Amino acid sequence: MVATLIAMALTATATIMVFGLALILLEKYHEKRKMKQETHHNEAVWVNTRMEPFRKEQCMCLSCAKMKPGESDHCKHAAQFYKICCEANCALIMTRCREWEKRER
């Protein structure tokens, strides 16, 4: 009986320690990624502040000749991508595309 109680106490202690470690690791994960809550389009969203500048700089759509919002020959993939972003209030980055063409500036 005593051995069973000790075993249960040790199991509970181990579970608490593992849960505590998981919380610490999760906190460090968010710290490392610089997650921050911001308001975009009148809605609170989580933002990876380290990646935000890279998204704007590196997204292939933003340097593609086929990116022509409002025109009949606007890229259908970019349009679908944009629709998802609007519906989910998220920001995505295109890093691979078979349709990409360099935009002449």
C-alpha positions in Angstrom: 0.0 0.0 0.0 2.8 2.5 1.0 4.8 1.4 -2.1 1.7 2.0 -4.3 1.2 5.5 -2.8 4.9 6.4 -3.3 4.7 5.1 -6.9 1.6 7.2 -7.5 3.3 10.3 -6.0 6.4 9.8 -8.1 4.3 9.4 -11.2 2.3 12.5 -10.4 5.6 14.4 -9.7 7.1 13.2 -13.0 4.0 14.2 -14.9 4.1 17.7 -13.4 7.8 18.0 -14.2 7.3 16.9 -17.8 4.3 19.3 -18.2 6.3 22.1 -16.6 9.2 21.4 -19.0 6.9 21.4 -21.9 5.5 24.8 -20.9 9.0 26.2 -20.6 10.0 24.8 -24.0 6.9 26.2 -25.6 7.6 29.6 -24.0 11.2 29.5 -25.4 9.8 28.5 -28.8 7.6 31.5 -28.9 10.4 33.7 -27.5 12.8 32.5 -30.2 10.4 33.1 -32.9 9.3 36.5 -31.5 5.6 35.8 -31.7 3.6 38.9 -30.9 -0.1 39.7 -31.0 -1.0 42.5 -33.3 -4.1 43.9 -34.9 -4.5 43.5 -38.6 -7.7 44.3 -40.5 -9.4 45.0 -37.2 -8.7 41.6 -35.8 -6.1 40.3 -33.2 -3.7 37.9 -34.9 -0.3 36.4 -33.9 2.7 37.6 -35.9 6.2 36.1 -36.2 7.9 39.5 -36.1 11.2 38.0 -37.2 9.7 36.7 -40.4 7.5 39.6 -41.4 10.2 41.7 -43.1 11.4 38.6 -45.0 7.9 37.9 -46.2 7.5 41.3 -47.8 11.1 41.1 -49.2 11.1 37.5 -50.4 7.6 36.6 -51.6 7.9 35.6 -55.2 4.4 37.1 -56.1 5.6 40.6 -55.3 8.3 40.4 -57.9 6.4 38.5 -60.6 5.3 40.0 -63.9 2.1 38.0 -63.7 1.0 39.8 -60.6 -1.6 42.2 -62.0 -4.5 42.6 -59.4 -7.6 43.9 -61.0 -6.6 42.9 -64.6 -8.0 40.0 -66.6 -4.6 38.3 -66.9 -3.8 38.5 -63.2 -2.1 35.3 -62.0 -4.8 32.8 -60.9 -2.4 31.3 -58.3 -1.8 34.7 -56.7 -5.5 35.4 -56.7 -6.2 32.1 -54.9 -3.4 32.7 -52.5 -4.7 36.2 -51.7 -8.2 34.9 -51.2 -6.9 32.5 -48.5 -5.0 35.3 -46.8 -8.1 37.5 -46.8 -10.5 34.8 -45.5 -8.1 33.6 -42.7 -6.5 37.0 -42.0 -3.1 35.4 -42.4 0.0 36.3 -44.4 1.7 33.7 -46.5 4.9 33.7 -48.6 5.3 32.1 -52.0 8.6 30.4 -52.3 8.1 28.1 -55.2 6.1 28.6 -58.4 6.2 27.2 -62.0 4.5 30.3 -63.4 6.9 33.0 -62.0 8.3 35.6 -64.5 10.7 38.3 -63.6 9.0 41.7 -63.4 10.8 44.4 -65.4 11.0 47.6 -63.4 
